[in-house]
Amino acid sequence: MIIHKTLSTGRWFEFSIVEQLANIGCDIDRAIRWRNAGNIEHSKAAFERALELIDFTIADPKNKGGGWREVVRTREALVDYFAGDNIYNTTDKIWQDYFFNFNYLAAIRRGK
């Protein structure tokens, strides 16, 4: 089942990889916040939205260069963190800091 129907039709590919990762980061932040608030259902939904966006990003032909491998590894580590044994020993702060950088850069590029 596709969650982001308007983005699945190719609109997602119009975004730069920085914008894609910034948007993914918003859902990861929501997943973390909902989990910390004790709402596992909302956390899981936000995480599933993020995974779908990551999969769109991986499928984006323009990302097949340098950014593609990082996105694949990021997906693996996020799944490990939210649904696995956290063998990479990541934390909420690590993920929030990682995605904050993309949000910051996207804001600079938008002139905000």
Backbone bond lengths (Angstrom), bond angles and torsions (degrees), N, CA, C in turn:
res aa  C-N    CA-C-N  psi(-1)  N-CA   C-N-CA  omega(-1)  CA-C   N-CA-C  phi
1 M - - - 1.445 - - 1.537 109.07 -
2 I 1.294 115.64 131.31 1.465 120.79 179.53 1.526 109.39 -90.11
3 I 1.318 116.36 128.13 1.460 122.09 -179.40 1.521 110.27 -85.92
4 H 1.316 116.75 -47.77 1.472 122.87 -177.07 1.529 109.27 -96.08
5 K 1.314 116.04 77.79 1.463 120.63 -174.50 1.533 113.20 -62.76
6 T 1.323 118.41 -40.87 1.467 119.72 -178.66 1.527 111.50 -70.72
7 L 1.309 117.05 -29.87 1.465 119.88 179.56 1.523 111.52 -80.20
8 S 1.330 116.71 -27.29 1.464 120.39 -176.56 1.527 112.50 -70.62
9 T 1.309 117.90 -16.06 1.467 120.80 -178.19 1.526 112.23 -84.38
10 G 1.302 118.27 6.64 1.459 122.10 177.41 1.514 114.11 116.10
11 R 1.317 116.97 -12.34 1.469 119.45 -179.93 1.531 111.17 -59.57
12 W 1.315 116.85 -34.72 1.464 121.36 179.99 1.524 111.04 -57.54
13 F 1.326 116.20 -34.87 1.460 120.84 -177.54 1.524 112.06 -70.18
14 E 1.310 118.06 -13.88 1.462 121.76 177.43 1.535 111.95 -75.06
15 F 1.330 116.49 -20.44 1.458 121.05 179.99 1.525 110.05 -81.70
16 S 1.337 115.43 147.85 1.468 119.15 172.75 1.525 108.30 -70.27
17 I 1.314 116.59 165.00 1.469 119.28 178.67 1.529 110.55 -62.70
18 V 1.320 117.39 -32.79 1.473 120.41 177.01 1.524 109.98 -63.26
19 E 1.337 116.73 -45.04 1.467 119.95 178.44 1.527 111.28 -66.03
20 Q 1.310 116.71 -37.71 1.463 119.94 177.85 1.527 110.38 -61.92
21 L 1.324 116.85 -48.29 1.465 120.04 -179.13 1.525 111.87 -68.07
22 A 1.315 117.81 -32.12 1.468 120.33 175.91 1.519 110.15 -64.00
23 N 1.322 117.22 -42.29 1.463 120.82 178.54 1.523 111.81 -67.39
24 I 1.314 116.51 -40.64 1.466 120.40 175.98 1.524 109.15 -59.59
25 G 1.323 115.84 -42.97 1.460 120.97 -179.49 1.513 113.38 -59.87
26 C 1.325 117.14 -33.56 1.472 119.88 177.68 1.522 110.86 -62.48
27 D 1.335 116.65 -43.41 1.463 119.03 178.31 1.523 112.02 -70.73
28 I 1.317 117.72 -34.79 1.473 119.70 175.90 1.525 109.80 -64.29
29 D 1.324 116.92 -42.41 1.463 120.00 177.75 1.534 110.58 -61.49
30 R 1.328 116.95 -41.99 1.469 120.54 176.93 1.529 110.68 -61.45
31 A 1.328 116.61 -43.43 1.464 120.29 179.64 1.529 111.09 -60.11
32 I 1.319 116.25 -42.01 1.463 121.01 178.96 1.531 110.49 -65.77
33 R 1.317 116.29 -47.44 1.469 120.06 -177.97 1.521 111.95 -63.83
34 W 1.344 117.02 -43.10 1.461 119.29 178.76 1.535 110.87 -65.40
35 R 1.322 116.60 -40.30 1.471 118.91 178.97 1.524 110.65 -62.69
36 N 1.334 116.33 -43.56 1.467 120.39 179.38 1.519 112.60 -66.93
37 A 1.333 116.77 -24.81 1.461 121.33 176.87 1.523 111.47 -85.06
38 G 1.328 116.44 -3.23 1.458 120.53 177.41 1.523 114.62 88.03
39 N 1.328 117.48 8.37 1.457 120.43 -179.84 1.530 108.62 -101.30
40 I 1.314 114.81 86.32 1.461 121.59 -175.07 1.530 111.31 -66.28
41 E 1.325 117.35 -35.38 1.463 120.86 -179.63 1.539 111.27 -62.55
42 H 1.319 116.89 -47.75 1.460 120.75 178.17 1.529 110.97 -66.28
43 S 1.323 116.36 -38.32 1.460 120.89 178.44 1.526 110.38 -61.61
44 K 1.320 116.17 -46.01 1.462 120.73 179.66 1.524 110.83 -62.70
45 A 1.325 117.38 -41.03 1.468 120.86 179.24 1.530 111.03 -63.03
46 A 1.331 117.14 -43.02 1.463 120.53 178.79 1.530 110.49 -65.01
47 F 1.320 116.62 -39.98 1.458 120.42 178.54 1.529 110.91 -64.62
48 E 1.321 117.32 -41.28 1.464 120.72 178.21 1.529 111.21 -64.29
49 R 1.321 117.08 -37.64 1.474 120.04 175.63 1.529 109.99 -62.91
50 A 1.329 115.78 -43.01 1.469 119.76 179.08 1.525 111.02 -62.45
51 L 1.320 117.21 -42.57 1.468 120.08 179.37 1.524 111.37 -61.30
52 E 1.335 116.18 -40.70 1.461 118.81 178.46 1.526 110.35 -62.14
53 L 1.328 117.02 -43.58 1.463 120.15 178.94 1.525 111.11 -64.44
54 I 1.316 116.86 -37.67 1.469 120.30 176.50 1.531 109.42 -62.22
55 D 1.330 116.41 -43.81 1.466 119.38 179.62 1.529 111.38 -63.46
56 F 1.341 117.45 -38.77 1.468 120.32 174.54 1.528 109.87 -60.72
57 T 1.326 116.34 -41.38 1.474 121.50 -178.38 1.523 110.31 -65.02
58 I 1.312 116.51 -41.80 1.468 120.90 178.27 1.528 110.33 -64.02
59 A 1.333 116.82 -35.93 1.466 121.19 -179.60 1.524 113.69 -77.58
60 D 1.322 117.47 -12.16 1.465 121.59 -177.09 1.530 109.59 -70.10
61 P 1.332 117.75 118.09 1.477 120.28 -176.79 1.531 114.32 -57.34
62 K 1.317 118.16 -32.09 1.469 119.19 -177.22 1.531 112.25 -71.45
63 N 1.310 117.06 -14.65 1.467 120.36 -179.33 1.523 113.05 -93.75
64 K 1.308 118.06 6.31 1.471 120.42 -176.96 1.524 112.84 -71.04
65 G 1.309 117.14 -8.07 1.459 120.62 177.63 1.519 110.55 -80.98
66 G 1.309 116.59 -127.31 1.455 122.29 -174.25 1.521 115.97 -67.62
67 G 1.335 117.91 -34.89 1.458 119.76 -175.02 1.508 115.20 -75.64
68 W 1.313 117.11 -23.23 1.453 121.63 -174.29 1.530 112.75 -59.84
69 R 1.300 116.82 -46.89 1.473 120.28 -177.37 1.525 111.29 -63.29
70 E 1.328 116.18 -40.01 1.461 119.11 179.38 1.524 111.02 -64.00
71 V 1.312 116.93 -39.53 1.467 120.55 -179.95 1.525 110.13 -65.77
72 V 1.325 117.52 -40.87 1.469 120.86 178.09 1.525 110.21 -62.99
73 R 1.304 117.31 -43.17 1.473 120.40 179.38 1.529 111.42 -68.72
74 T 1.326 115.83 -36.85 1.467 119.66 177.45 1.516 109.92 -62.51
75 R 1.338 116.78 -42.91 1.468 120.37 178.33 1.525 110.46 -59.17
76 E 1.321 115.91 -46.32 1.463 120.71 -179.74 1.533 111.08 -58.87
77 A 1.320 116.62 -45.62 1.465 120.42 -178.65 1.531 111.65 -69.18
78 L 1.335 117.80 -35.52 1.468 120.17 177.31 1.522 111.39 -66.86
79 V 1.329 116.90 -42.41 1.468 119.49 177.19 1.523 109.43 -61.91
80 D 1.313 116.86 -41.87 1.462 120.70 177.16 1.531 110.73 -60.03
81 Y 1.328 116.70 -41.36 1.464 120.83 -176.98 1.525 112.11 -70.69
82 F 1.322 117.04 -45.90 1.460 119.86 -175.16 1.523 113.66 -86.70
83 A 1.328 118.07 -29.33 1.466 119.27 -173.60 1.527 114.03 -127.98
84 G 1.316 117.37 -4.21 1.458 120.27 -176.57 1.516 112.17 -112.66
85 D 1.307 115.04 -149.65 1.466 122.14 -177.14 1.522 113.32 -98.32
86 N 1.327 117.49 5.95 1.462 123.07 -178.66 1.534 111.74 54.10
87 I 1.335 114.76 50.16 1.468 119.43 -179.64 1.525 112.10 -67.78
88 Y 1.351 116.55 -19.00 1.461 119.88 178.14 1.530 111.86 -87.23
89 N 1.322 116.22 -2.09 1.468 122.26 177.23 1.522 113.21 54.92
90 T 1.328 116.83 43.07 1.453 119.67 176.29 1.530 109.85 -85.45
91 T 1.311 115.65 166.22 1.462 121.76 -177.80 1.524 109.58 -134.06
92 D 1.321 115.58 168.37 1.469 119.63 174.24 1.522 109.98 -53.58
93 K 1.299 116.86 -47.07 1.468 121.45 -176.28 1.524 111.69 -62.33
94 I 1.306 116.96 -41.87 1.472 119.91 178.39 1.523 109.97 -58.11
95 W 1.336 116.96 -46.66 1.465 120.17 -178.67 1.525 111.55 -68.77
96 Q 1.308 117.19 -41.05 1.467 119.50 178.98 1.528 110.63 -64.73
97 D 1.312 117.71 -42.27 1.469 121.18 178.33 1.532 111.14 -65.06
98 Y 1.326 116.45 -42.37 1.464 120.99 -179.50 1.528 110.43 -58.97
99 F 1.324 116.82 -50.98 1.461 119.76 -176.50 1.528 112.48 -77.06
100 F 1.321 118.09 -24.98 1.463 120.32 176.72 1.524 110.60 -57.35
101 N 1.305 116.15 -39.94 1.467 120.40 -178.91 1.523 112.07 -59.21
102 F 1.323 117.35 -39.56 1.466 120.33 178.22 1.522 110.78 -70.00
103 N 1.328 117.15 -38.70 1.461 120.11 176.91 1.529 110.67 -63.91
104 Y 1.306 116.16 -41.08 1.463 121.21 179.54 1.524 110.74 -63.37
105 L 1.329 116.59 -47.18 1.457 120.54 -179.87 1.529 111.17 -65.49
106 A 1.321 117.58 -39.83 1.465 119.91 177.93 1.521 110.81 -63.04
107 A 1.329 117.05 -39.31 1.471 120.89 178.12 1.521 110.71 -65.02
108 I 1.319 117.15 -41.59 1.473 120.36 178.27 1.523 109.73 -61.36
109 R 1.321 116.42 -43.59 1.462 120.18 -179.04 1.523 112.12 -66.09
110 R 1.337 116.98 -28.55 1.468 120.66 176.81 1.520 111.18 -83.30
111 G 1.334 116.56 -6.26 1.461 121.02 179.62 1.513 113.47 81.12
112 K 1.318 117.17 25.90 1.481 120.45 -179.81 1.506 111.46 -109.32
